[in-house]
Amino acid sequence: MKIAVMGGDGFVGWPTALHLSDAGHDVHILDNLSRRWIDTELGVQSLTPMDSIQERTRIWHAETGRRIHFHLIDLARDYDLLKTWLNEHRPDAIIHFAEQRAAPYSMKSDRHKNYTVNNNVSATHNLLNALVEIGLDAHLVHLGTMGVYGYSTVGAAIPEGYLPVGIETVDGDIASQEILYPANPGSIYHMTKCLDQLLFQFYAKNDGLRVTDLHQGIVWGTHTAQTRLHPQLVNRFDYDGDYGTVLNRFLIQAAIDYPLTVHGTGGQTRAFIHIQDSVRCIEIALNNPPARGARVEIFNQMTETHRVRDLAQMISNITGADIAWLPNPRKEAPENDLIVRNEKFRGLGLAPTTLENGLLSEIVDVAKKFAYRVDRSRVPAVSAWTRDIARTLNRDPEGKMLKSVS
Ligand SMILES: NC(=O)c1ccc[n+]([C@@H]2O[C@H](COP(=O)([O-])OP(=O)(O)OC[C@H]3O[C@@H](n4cnc5c(N)ncnc54)[C@H](O)[C@@H]3O)[C@@H](O)[C@H]2O)c1
């Protein structure tokens, strides 16, 4: 297949591009490199030293003889360029990672909220709009998030996208329907993923576009079989308070002897998936496209759920790290249960990599190897969800410490 990987320079996009190229597909990465600019804005860098995308693809060719092509295109702003590229290259499938994906970054300030909404919603809409305009029947696989369901305790398992409901009709009968599970975003970032869902529903219904939406859990780990092939193929590894995600952050905190940062009671339960499984799921989704005219295919792309304080305890037991109990900068339920259905990927052959598989210590080893690159002042998560929460943390809303008033 000819596959366009939008956002293929990122944490999940890069190993996906390598995996699909390794499997013999003709892979094209489209990326505006905004994630690298955000590193510069925040004054942080990936724990692992990343080369330029051109250098990464050169090394891939030298190692494997296979080519991955890179195209510098902004999906949100370069509509005409995107449309022209799609029309010329006419890929069989498109994987859409190209969004601003950090909830804390999306909540930093009004500017960051605007940027996240404009970037994510325009990127998705431009892509759908262009597919219709040029008459391209490519299968679109989008990376969404488990966060679209919200994190309130319901006492029932979360289905894969659609909820069966009965509605009482005017005649007193019960009409059965399957509706999108009610969206319940917990940040501006998550809200953009909820809006994406509606865009997909509309374009599948109106124009017969074939769309798969993957509601992904928090990705942990860093290596895949292909990123291990050469030091310069290494994946990015975010550890900072905005882009670092919970389990990877605990692992690096343990490696640099920094107390594990648990916010609130640590009673938040979240869904997880290892990076190698994330890449495999995307390949499985590519091989199982919906029919033209069918509704959007939705998979829950996660393999296990864990409570944050249990994760911290597990890492502490393995590494001896202390746990720091900190005020929560987010506005969220202090405790929640989470039961998630994920039979679809399991049924299509996914054999999950679980936390028990021993990969945790592998990541601690990576973290120790590159610990010299860590700026400890960038470890705390300080972007506050509201001005009131920022005040209780003695920070401005972007997370900068306020001078104390004497
Ligand atoms: N990492 C996770 O734990 C996780 C969990 C659930 C869902 N996801 C979703 O998976 C996708 C990929 O996540 P990631 O961790 O690889 O993120 P990432 O930030 O590392 O990668 C995203 C890539 O998209 C590019 N990009 C952003 N906006 C763009 C635009 N307008 N035009 C072109 N390129 C653009 C960035 O430069 C970057 O290379 C995201 O959509 C995210 O919401 C990630």
The ligand as a MOL file (V3000), in Angstrom:
LIG
                    3D

  0  0  0     0  0            999 V3000
M  V30 BEGIN CTAB
M  V30 COUNTS 44 48 0 0 0
M  V30 BEGIN ATOM
M  V30 1 N 1.1910 9.7210 23.0300 0
M  V30 2 C 0.1010 9.2570 23.6260 0
M  V30 3 O 0.1360 8.7430 24.7680 0
M  V30 4 C -1.2360 9.3230 22.9140 0
M  V30 5 C -2.3650 8.7790 23.5550 0
M  V30 6 C -3.6010 8.8390 22.9120 0
M  V30 7 C -3.6980 9.4170 21.6540 0
M  V30 8 N -2.5940 9.9300 21.0540 0 CHG=1
M  V30 9 C -2.7690 10.5650 19.7270 0
M  V30 10 O -1.8420 10.0330 18.8040 0
M  V30 11 C -1.3980 11.0670 17.9160 0
M  V30 12 C 0.1120 11.0750 17.9310 0
M  V30 13 O 0.5820 11.3100 19.2640 0
M  V30 14 P 2.1200 11.5060 19.5510 0
M  V30 15 O 2.3440 11.2000 20.9930 0
M  V30 16 O 2.9080 10.8200 18.5200 0 CHG=-1
M  V30 17 O 2.2450 13.1070 19.3660 0
M  V30 18 P 3.4730 13.9660 18.8560 0
M  V30 19 O 3.2160 15.3750 19.2920 0
M  V30 20 O 4.7710 13.3320 19.2570 0
M  V30 21 O 3.3510 13.8660 17.2610 0
M  V30 22 C 2.4300 14.6060 16.5110 0
M  V30 23 C 3.1260 15.0060 15.2110 0
M  V30 24 O 2.1980 15.7480 14.4150 0
M  V30 25 C 2.8430 16.8860 13.8900 0
M  V30 26 N 1.8140 17.9100 13.6590 0
M  V30 27 C 1.0380 18.5460 14.5840 0
M  V30 28 N 0.2170 19.4110 13.9700 0
M  V30 29 C 0.4580 19.3180 12.6350 0
M  V30 30 C -0.0660 19.9740 11.4880 0
M  V30 31 N -0.9870 20.9410 11.5910 0
M  V30 32 N 0.4190 19.6350 10.2690 0
M  V30 33 C 1.3810 18.6810 10.1450 0
M  V30 34 N 1.9280 18.0330 11.1940 0
M  V30 35 C 1.4650 18.3580 12.4340 0
M  V30 36 C 3.8850 17.2700 14.9380 0
M  V30 37 O 4.9550 18.0400 14.4050 0
M  V30 38 C 4.3430 15.9040 15.4330 0
M  V30 39 O 5.4460 15.4150 14.6980 0
M  V30 40 C -1.9930 12.3740 18.4060 0
M  V30 41 O -3.0650 12.7700 17.5850 0
M  V30 42 C -2.4780 12.0510 19.7940 0
M  V30 43 O -3.6210 12.7920 20.1230 0
M  V30 44 C -1.3640 9.9040 21.6470 0
M  V30 END ATOM
M  V30 BEGIN BOND
M  V30 1 1 1 2
M  V30 2 2 2 3
M  V30 3 1 2 4
M  V30 4 1 4 5
M  V30 5 2 4 44
M  V30 6 2 5 6
M  V30 7 1 6 7
M  V30 8 2 7 8
M  V30 9 1 8 9
M  V30 10 1 8 44
M  V30 11 1 9 10
M  V30 12 1 9 42
M  V30 13 1 10 11
M  V30 14 1 11 12
M  V30 15 1 11 40
M  V30 16 1 12 13
M  V30 17 1 13 14
M  V30 18 2 14 15
M  V30 19 1 14 16
M  V30 20 1 14 17
M  V30 21 1 17 18
M  V30 22 2 18 19
M  V30 23 1 18 20
M  V30 24 1 18 21
M  V30 25 1 21 22
M  V30 26 1 22 23
M  V30 27 1 23 24
M  V30 28 1 23 38
M  V30 29 1 24 25
M  V30 30 1 25 26
M  V30 31 1 25 36
M  V30 32 1 26 27
M  V30 33 1 26 35
M  V30 34 2 27 28
M  V30 35 1 28 29
M  V30 36 1 29 30
M  V30 37 2 29 35
M  V30 38 1 30 31
M  V30 39 2 30 32
M  V30 40 1 32 33
M  V30 41 2 33 34
M  V30 42 1 34 35
M  V30 43 1 36 37
M  V30 44 1 36 38
M  V30 45 1 38 39
M  V30 46 1 40 41
M  V30 47 1 40 42
M  V30 48 1 42 43
M  V30 END BOND
M  V30 END CTAB
M  END
